[in-house]
């Protein structure tokens, strides 16, 4: 069972404002510039070449950490607490989940031997755009000397409360509810030690473990806006996490323990926010939520495209477009950056079409066309279009 290692209690310096007195903003100690990077990959994987080339292009100091593969379900590694897992959830972890956790522990151990105060841990499908390097470096300097972890990518995106504003304009914030993934994150030396102390025995995936602040005492933040991307379409080599059927007693026990943990974790999260001085701050929506909105809107519009009358498409779009959407006149504006990608869908009747465009700034625009006669692409056809940038 994962214990708290005697580190669950908050240190006194976490009272609101006191950590700033102890460690002034901008202090970087022995670290200068961008933090060291530890990326997890399998040497023979095509992803390894991609992440190596990516680090070379960014001109960052990076160290490779070998992936861990657990192949036989009949021979569990000593680090896996199978008894605790079965008591809590009623079914075993996937071998890929165990290997992923063990690989992250390898990265933490390598970081602790480096002597650096903070590091960036990347999985081999993480992408770090050049434009986000400044905010990542600023966030790294901010958590030096404090037992903190900062996710620079989270899925799904969460609402958050600002804790520190960065000089480049970004924020280090606390998610209103626990985030997910361990694709890319910053961790301080103090925070890493707490994670290591409490993970000698594992029973849950590493991203779930990170959210157990009440157990390990490492406080988790998010960087807003997100500074990393998840490559390969968000596909994980762990595979789809399926939940096998369990008996009624095991399921009842699981739900009881889950509800109890949710109550305790939520109370602990509010307590941490109170100590950080952000409990009464209003929450803000994540920038990444616009992408989620666009996907849901597109799915609804695809259903509308099957309608025989084009007004059905416009009516559906009217209900899905948010109140803060800005209409843009003209279909192809010659001013401004070209879209990064385009896509078009035509209705089964051939009388309606939606064009979507994704711009480099992360904005999304779509144009609705409909005609009562003729071909959509014929100049003589009657068209009307509406374009919105979300």
C-alpha positions as a printed NumPy array, in Angstrom:
array([[  0.   ,   0.   ,   0.   ],
       [  1.268,   3.451,  -0.789],
       [  1.919,   5.287,   2.437],
       [  2.428,   8.946,   3.024],
       [  5.975,   8.532,   4.32 ],
       [  5.214,  10.936,   7.144],
       [  5.038,  13.798,   4.668],
       [  1.347,  14.567,   4.455],
       [  1.537,  17.541,   6.796],
       [  1.913,  20.913,   5.162],
       [  5.151,  22.752,   5.986],
       [  4.749,  26.142,   7.59 ],
       [  6.203,  27.961,   4.588],
       [  3.101,  27.07 ,   2.574],
       [  1.021,  29.638,   4.405],
       [ -0.118,  32.279,   1.882],
       [  2.755,  34.544,   0.888],
       [  5.426,  32.959,   3.1  ],
       [  6.981,  30.89 ,   0.327],
       [  7.678,  34.111,  -1.564],
       [  9.617,  35.478,   1.421],
       [ 11.691,  32.341,   1.627],
       [ 12.409,  32.191,  -2.1  ],
       [ 12.118,  35.378,  -4.099],
       [ 10.686,  35.16 ,  -7.594],
       [ 13.405,  34.806, -10.197],
       [ 15.878,  32.975,  -7.966],
       [ 17.272,  30.082,  -9.957],
       [ 19.953,  28.675,  -7.66 ],
       [ 22.319,  26.381,  -9.574],
       [ 19.961,  26.226, -12.575],
       [ 20.494,  28.692, -15.38 ],
       [ 18.174,  28.934, -18.349],
       [ 15.956,  26.031, -19.343],
       [ 15.573,  23.174, -16.832],
       [ 17.117,  19.771, -17.603],
       [ 14.823,  17.388, -19.458],
       [ 14.36 ,  13.684, -18.781],
       [ 12.403,  11.946, -21.524],
       [ 11.068,   8.392, -21.295],
       [ 11.314,   6.205, -24.369],
       [ 12.265,   2.8  , -25.702],
       [ 15.584,   2.997, -27.566],
       [ 14.348,   0.84 , -30.472],
       [ 11.055,   2.693, -30.9  ],
       [ 10.435,   5.167, -33.742],
       [  9.254,   7.567, -31.049],
       [ 12.781,   7.589, -29.64 ],
       [ 14.171,   9.149, -32.829],
       [ 11.4  ,  11.719, -32.837],
       [ 11.933,  12.854, -29.253],
       [ 15.732,  12.943, -29.738],
       [ 15.388,  15.099, -32.833],
       [ 12.857,  17.272, -31.024],
       [ 15.27 ,  17.892, -28.146],
       [ 18.053,  18.648, -30.626],
       [ 15.895,  21.147, -32.491],
       [ 15.003,  22.925, -29.261],
       [ 18.666,  22.944, -28.213],
       [ 17.873,  21.691, -24.726],
       [ 19.873,  19.449, -22.44 ],
       [ 17.992,  16.138, -22.385],
       [ 18.691,  12.761, -20.852],
       [ 17.078,   9.541, -22.014],
       [ 15.352,   7.233, -19.54 ],
       [ 14.582,   3.707, -20.693],
       [ 10.987,   2.519, -20.824],
       [  9.933,  -0.464, -18.697],
       [  7.943,  -3.341, -20.166],
       [  6.06 ,  -5.808, -17.967],
       [  5.225,  -8.683, -20.31 ],
       [  3.97 , -11.543, -18.132],
       [  0.834, -11.142, -16.077],
       [  1.671, -14.33 , -14.162],
       [  4.853, -12.804, -12.778],
       [  4.186,  -9.415, -11.235],
       [  7.104,  -7.14 , -10.301],
       [  7.895,  -6.682,  -6.621],
       [  6.874,  -3.012,  -6.804],
       [  3.277,  -3.915,  -7.636],
       [  0.999,  -4.146,  -4.598],
       [ -1.537,  -6.516,  -6.104],
       [ -3.396,  -7.089,  -2.844],
       [ -4.089,  -3.388,  -2.353],
       [ -5.155,  -3.044,  -5.985],
       [ -7.652,  -5.893,  -5.783],
       [ -9.079,  -4.595,  -2.5  ],
       [ -9.577,  -1.103,  -3.898],
       [-10.71 ,  -1.8  ,  -7.478],
       [-11.286,  -5.536,  -7.809],
       [ -9.099,  -6.061, -10.889],
       [ -5.395,  -5.885, -11.775],
       [ -3.46 ,  -3.061, -13.348],
       [ -2.493,  -3.478, -16.955],
       [  1.169,  -4.458, -17.494],
       [  1.627,  -1.249, -19.494],
       [  0.388,   0.844, -16.577],
       [  2.867,  -0.814, -14.223],
       [  5.721,  -0.342, -16.679],
       [  4.788,   3.304, -17.235],
       [  4.822,   4.006, -13.49 ],
       [  8.189,   2.261, -13.076],
       [  9.65 ,   4.274, -15.968],
       [  8.568,   7.537, -14.33 ],
       [ 10.195,   6.378, -11.106],
       [ 13.395,   5.822, -13.082],
       [ 13.178,   9.401, -14.331],
       [ 12.638,  10.682, -10.772],
       [ 15.642,   8.706,  -9.51 ],
       [ 17.823,   9.993, -12.356],
       [ 16.772,  13.541, -11.57 ],
       [ 17.571,  13.158,  -7.87 ],
       [ 21.133,  12.103,  -8.727],
       [ 21.625,  15.086, -11.06 ],
       [ 21.865,  17.688,  -8.294],
       [ 19.526,  20.071, -10.158],
       [ 16.708,  21.862,  -8.287],
       [ 13.957,  21.236, -10.867],
       [ 13.454,  19.235, -14.05 ],
       [ 11.035,  18.645, -16.899],
       [  9.828,  15.075, -17.464],
       [  8.503,  14.194, -20.913],
       [  7.048,  11.047, -22.373],
       [  8.225,  10.327, -25.904],
       [  4.966,  11.467, -27.501],
       [  5.129,  14.929, -25.929],
       [  5.739,  17.948, -28.146],
       [  7.168,  21.161, -26.711],
       [  6.634,  24.09 , -29.094],
       [  9.439,  26.624, -29.33 ],
       [  7.026,  29.411, -28.378],
       [  6.347,  27.905, -24.947],
       [  9.944,  27.544, -23.754],
       [  9.899,  30.876, -21.94 ],
       [  6.81 ,  30.074, -19.87 ],
       [  8.17 ,  26.609, -19.   ],
       [ 11.483,  28.092, -17.81 ],
       [  9.665,  30.734, -15.743],
       [  7.425,  28.127, -14.142],
       [ 10.454,  25.957, -13.346],
       [ 12.195,  28.812, -11.551],
       [  9.043,  29.583,  -9.566],
       [  8.797,  26.148,  -7.901],
       [ 12.463,  25.777,  -6.918],
       [ 12.736,  24.843,  -3.249],
       [  9.036,  23.992,  -2.926],
       [  7.478,  20.492,  -3.042],
       [  5.468,  21.249,  -6.165],
       [  4.662,  19.587,  -9.49 ],
       [  3.362,  21.546, -12.492],
       [  1.621,  19.734, -15.324],
       [  2.291,  21.589, -18.571],
       [ -0.267,  19.41 , -20.34 ],
       [ -3.473,  17.941, -18.961],
       [ -6.333,  16.017, -20.495],
       [ -9.107,  16.817, -19.963],
       [ -8.659,  20.552, -19.531],
       [ -9.818,  21.85 , -16.151],
       [-11.014,  25.144, -14.796],
       [ -8.331,  26.637, -12.585],
       [ -7.501,  29.318, -10.019],
       [ -4.433,  31.471, -10.558],
       [ -1.599,  31.076,  -8.049],
       [  1.281,  32.896,  -9.784],
       [  1.336,  35.053, -12.896],
       [  4.435,  34.581, -15.03 ],
       [  6.317,  37.5  , -16.629],
       [  5.552,  36.095, -20.092],
       [  1.814,  36.336, -19.414],
       [  0.99 ,  32.749, -18.466],
       [ -0.154,  31.443, -15.107],
       [  0.608,  28.662, -12.685],
       [ -2.803,  27.633, -11.455],
       [ -4.54 ,  25.065,  -9.317],
       [ -7.131,  22.987, -11.181],
       [-10.568,  23.045,  -9.605],
       [-10.643,  19.254,  -9.907],
       [ -7.779,  16.832, -10.41 ],
       [ -6.307,  16.712, -13.894],
       [ -4.896,  13.758, -15.737],
       [ -1.948,  12.4  , -17.776],
       [  1.791,  12.385, -17.061],
       [  2.831,  13.349, -20.594],
       [  4.766,  16.473, -19.586],
       [  5.355,  18.038, -16.177],
       [  7.807,  20.04 , -14.114],
       [  8.778,  18.75 , -10.687],
       [ 11.02 ,  20.247,  -8.032],
       [ 13.623,  18.289,  -6.123],
       [ 11.559,  18.457,  -2.946],
       [  8.407,  17.319,  -4.731],
       [ 10.232,  14.496,  -6.494],
       [ 11.583,  13.161,  -3.207],
       [  8.07 ,  12.97 ,  -1.807],
       [  6.83 ,  11.12 ,  -4.869],
       [  9.66 ,   8.612,  -4.564],
       [  9.136,   8.071,  -0.85 ],
       [  5.486,   7.157,  -1.377],
       [  5.757,   5.002,  -4.49 ],
       [  7.851,   2.06 ,  -3.37 ],
       [  4.651,   0.027,  -3.725],
       [  2.252,   0.933,  -6.531],
       [ -1.366,   0.005,  -7.146],
       [ -2.635,   2.713,  -9.531],
       [ -1.419,   4.457, -12.718],
       [  1.174,   7.174, -12.291],
       [ -1.166,  10.018, -13.271],
       [ -3.707,   8.884, -10.666],
       [ -0.914,   8.648,  -8.101],
       [  0.129,  12.237,  -8.786],
       [ -3.374,  13.386,  -7.863],
       [ -3.14 ,  11.77 ,  -4.401],
       [ -1.748,  14.896,  -2.763],
       [ -3.19 ,  13.836,   0.565],
       [ -0.887,  10.787,   0.502],
       [  2.431,  12.028,  -0.861],
       [  2.282,  15.759,  -0.02 ],
       [  3.508,  17.016,  -3.421],
       [  1.158,  19.791,  -4.532],
       [  0.058,  19.632,  -8.175],
       [ -0.436,  22.725, -10.335],
       [ -1.202,  23.269, -14.023],
       [  0.474,  25.672, -16.427],
       [ -2.039,  27.859, -18.255],
       [ -2.157,  27.97 , -21.167],
       [ -0.771,  24.48 , -21.685],
       [  2.819,  24.523, -22.905],
       [  2.977,  21.047, -24.464],
       [  1.07 ,  18.998, -26.988],
       [  0.269,  15.302, -27.002],
       [  1.538,  13.781, -30.236],
       [  0.313,  10.679, -32.064],
       [ -3.278,  11.832, -31.647],
       [ -3.145,  11.269, -27.897],
       [ -2.701,   7.525, -28.455],
       [ -0.848,   5.756, -25.638],
       [  1.197,   2.587, -26.061],
       [ -0.435,   1.398, -22.832],
       [ -3.59 ,   0.836, -24.833],
       [ -7.228,   1.308, -23.917],
       [ -7.852,   0.975, -20.204],
       [-10.75 ,  -1.443, -20.011],
       [-12.457,  -2.338, -16.75 ],
       [-13.237,  -6.043, -16.51 ],
       [-16.507,  -7.074, -14.851],
       [-16.315,  -7.654, -11.099],
       [-18.685,  -9.19 ,  -8.592],
       [-21.311,  -7.286,  -6.643],
       [-19.363,  -7.275,  -3.35 ],
       [-16.143,  -6.13 ,  -5.006],
       [-18.016,  -3.423,  -6.901],
       [-19.794,  -2.211,  -3.759],
       [-16.497,  -2.078,  -1.861],
       [-14.858,  -0.22 ,  -4.749],
       [-17.574,   2.42 ,  -4.909],
       [-17.566,   2.874,  -1.135],
       [-13.793,   3.384,  -1.04 ],
       [-13.926,   5.636,  -4.081],
       [-16.6  ,   7.848,  -2.521],
       [-14.681,   8.075,   0.752],
       [-11.443,   8.982,  -1.028],
       [-13.242,  11.56 ,  -3.162],
       [-14.604,  13.301,  -0.065],
       [-11.227,  13.307,   1.696],
       [ -9.315,  14.404,  -1.401],
       [-11.766,  17.202,  -2.11 ],
       [-11.508,  18.461,   1.473],
       [ -7.707,  18.3  ,   1.297],
       [ -7.693,  20.181,  -2.02 ],
       [ -9.791,  22.976,  -0.522],
       [ -7.496,  23.087,   2.501],
       [ -4.439,  23.437,   0.258],
       [ -6.135,  26.2  ,  -1.731],
       [ -6.902,  28.004,   1.514],
       [ -3.267,  27.767,   2.627],
       [ -2.112,  28.998,  -0.775],
       [ -4.435,  31.993,  -0.556],
       [ -6.467,  31.129,  -3.658],
       [ -9.556,  29.561,  -2.062],
       [-11.729,  32.617,  -2.702],
       [-10.326,  33.428,  -6.135],
       [-12.721,  32.908,  -9.061],
       [-12.009,  29.95 , -11.308],
       [-11.076,  30.471, -14.942],
       [-11.805,  28.227, -17.932],
       [ -8.871,  26.526, -19.587],
       [ -7.871,  27.68 , -23.072],
       [ -7.934,  24.065, -24.243],
       [-11.669,  23.873, -23.558],
       [-12.281,  25.756, -26.799],
       [-10.995,  22.694, -28.669],
       [-13.401,  20.47 , -26.756],
       [-16.252,  22.813, -27.628],
       [-15.348,  22.758, -31.323],
       [-15.344,  18.959, -31.461],
       [-18.744,  18.72 , -29.782],
       [-20.087,  21.445, -32.066],
       [-18.778,  19.692, -35.167],
       [-20.419,  16.411, -34.189],
       [-23.749,  18.177, -33.75 ],
       [-23.349,  19.936, -37.067],
       [-22.584,  16.656, -38.831],
       [-25.95 ,  15.374, -37.667],
       [-27.568,  18.51 , -38.996],
       [-25.927,  18.015, -42.4  ],
       [-28.127,  14.999, -43.013],
       [-31.269,  17.152, -42.931],
       [-32.954,  17.641, -46.299],
       [-33.504,  21.377, -45.843],
       [-30.455,  23.653, -45.421],
       [-32.26 ,  25.746, -42.803],
       [-31.915,  22.796, -40.441],
       [-28.137,  23.158, -40.664],
       [-28.258,  26.873, -39.942],
       [-30.658,  26.341, -37.05 ],
       [-28.37 ,  23.718, -35.482],
       [-25.36 ,  25.995, -35.925],
       [-27.245,  28.878, -34.335],
       [-27.822,  26.848, -31.175],
       [-24.247,  25.509, -31.005],
       [-22.36 ,  28.77 , -31.648],
       [-21.454,  30.393, -28.285],
       [-22.535,  33.882, -27.363],
       [-18.951,  35.148, -27.467],
       [-18.329,  33.906, -31.035],
       [-17.231,  36.727, -33.321],
       [-18.664,  36.806, -36.876],
       [-16.012,  37.376, -39.547],
       [-17.073,  38.724, -42.945],
       [-15.529,  37.088, -45.96 ],
       [-14.648,  33.489, -46.5  ],
       [-10.937,  33.748, -47.255],
       [ -9.407,  36.755, -45.576],
       [ -6.069,  37.552, -47.286],
       [ -4.901,  39.377, -44.169],
       [ -3.488,  37.331, -41.297],
       [ -1.906,  33.888, -41.001],
       [ -2.969,  31.026, -43.201],
       [ -4.925,  28.247, -41.505],
       [ -2.914,  25.307, -40.233],
       [ -5.447,  22.781, -41.482],
       [ -8.73 ,  22.691, -43.386],
       [-11.572,  20.215, -43.558],
       [-14.919,  20.119, -45.355],
       [-18.043,  18.007, -44.969],
       [-20.895,  17.97 , -47.498],
       [-24.434,  16.866, -46.664],
       [-26.018,  13.83 , -48.274],
       [-28.333,  16.099, -50.266],
       [-25.428,  18.108, -51.659],
       [-27.095,  21.347, -50.63 ],
       [-25.083,  22.179, -47.5  ],
       [-21.422,  22.233, -46.564],
       [-19.305,  23.133, -43.536],
       [-15.673,  24.223, -43.878],
       [-13.527,  24.191, -40.726],
       [-10.136,  25.86 , -40.362],
       [ -7.659,  25.658, -37.488],
       [ -5.25 ,  28.565, -37.202],
       [ -1.703,  28.558, -35.702],
       [ -2.882,  30.678, -32.767],
       [ -5.173,  27.845, -31.728],
       [ -8.304,  29.611, -32.926],
       [-10.896,  27.687, -34.891],
       [-13.161,  29.062, -37.598],
       [-15.915,  27.394, -39.587],
       [-17.976,  28.525, -42.526],
       [-21.495,  27.301, -43.33 ],
       [-22.701,  27.192, -46.938],
       [-26.133,  26.273, -48.243],
       [-27.911,  26.534, -51.54 ],
       [-31.467,  25.873, -52.701],
       [-30.435,  24.855, -56.216],
       [-27.435,  23.822, -58.239],
       [-23.984,  22.765, -57.092],
       [-22.356,  24.337, -54.072],
       [-19.205,  25.046, -56.087],
       [-20.978,  26.636, -59.058],
       [-20.669,  30.429, -59.199],
       [-24.285,  30.663, -60.375],
       [-25.608,  28.839, -57.306],
       [-27.202,  30.774, -54.494],
       [-24.925,  30.792, -51.463],
       [-25.044,  32.232, -48.   ],
       [-22.254,  31.782, -45.507],
       [-21.511,  32.566, -41.902],
       [-18.049,  32.414, -40.453],
       [-17.257,  32.436, -36.748],
       [-13.954,  32.458, -34.912],
       [-14.23 ,  30.818, -31.475]])
